[in-house]
Amino acid sequence: MYFNVYLKTKILKYLCVIGASLTSLLIFLLIFSPEPELTDAYCDDTVELPVLMYHGLIKNSKHQNRFVIHPDMFENDLKYIKDNGYSCIVVQDLIDYVYNEGSLPEKPIMITFDDGYYNNYLYAFPLIKKYGCKIVLSPIGKCTDDYSKIKDEHADYSHVTWEHIREMIDSGLVEIQNHTYNMHSNKRPRIGCTKKRGESLEEYRKNLTNDIMEMQKRVKSETGNTPSAFVFPFGAISREAPEIIRDMGFKCTFCCEGRINRIKKDPECLYSICRFIRPNSISTQRYFSKILKCKRK
Ligand SMILES: [Zn+2]
């Protein structure tokens, strides 16, 4: 009996000691453990940006292909963008975010149209007004100059005129960028604005600079705006080109790699913006579910 009482007291004593020790340890850990580091969830300013690449919108199915889709398909894409809470942004929004105090919407997306076809004005322009979406239009300067003279408005092959461009800019929904003045051939000796075989670096720098500056001048004199982005024709890029184009003052370049961009407050991230080509072969639902999976490495 006495032994039992002795044992119980002893056990109780030990339990008290263990309890006190654990409490002290806990207090020690709380006081002296290092502060938890801020994770990305607290301080990450990275924004994911899908960029879509369109060319022509043509109703005749014979002309539809990897680059040309029916205007109705473009309208379905715009509906998807609206219904899924995306907001369309343009290059100036990126520049404001990266260089200034500008902010980006929660779910930004960018719509780009290359080459400046008349059907962009005819079909895409009324649709972007209907849905309140902004686009980035990058015409080929020489084609716009030519069609401004001949005034041939055909939905299947014509290009926009400077008058169309001014009307689109005035809507506040269309931003014009540089896609070369006349370096848009996919035939050798020069593919797009790449360096020709045998061309010296000095010659290439001069030819590329002259062409791109010609487009800058034409856009400035016809619209009052100066493009801040350069869009590589066919996504064809010579090793030497990015530096030359940066030296000319462009803050942003676009290529044709299909990935989602990660935009940070770092000017570097605006060079080589990736874009997803929009082919006619898949539905709006499939196109978006496919591209939204493609994170940038
Ligand atoms: Zn092009």
Residues whose N, C-alpha, C, O or C-beta is under 5 A from the ligand:
A	BS01	ZN	D114 D115 P233 F234
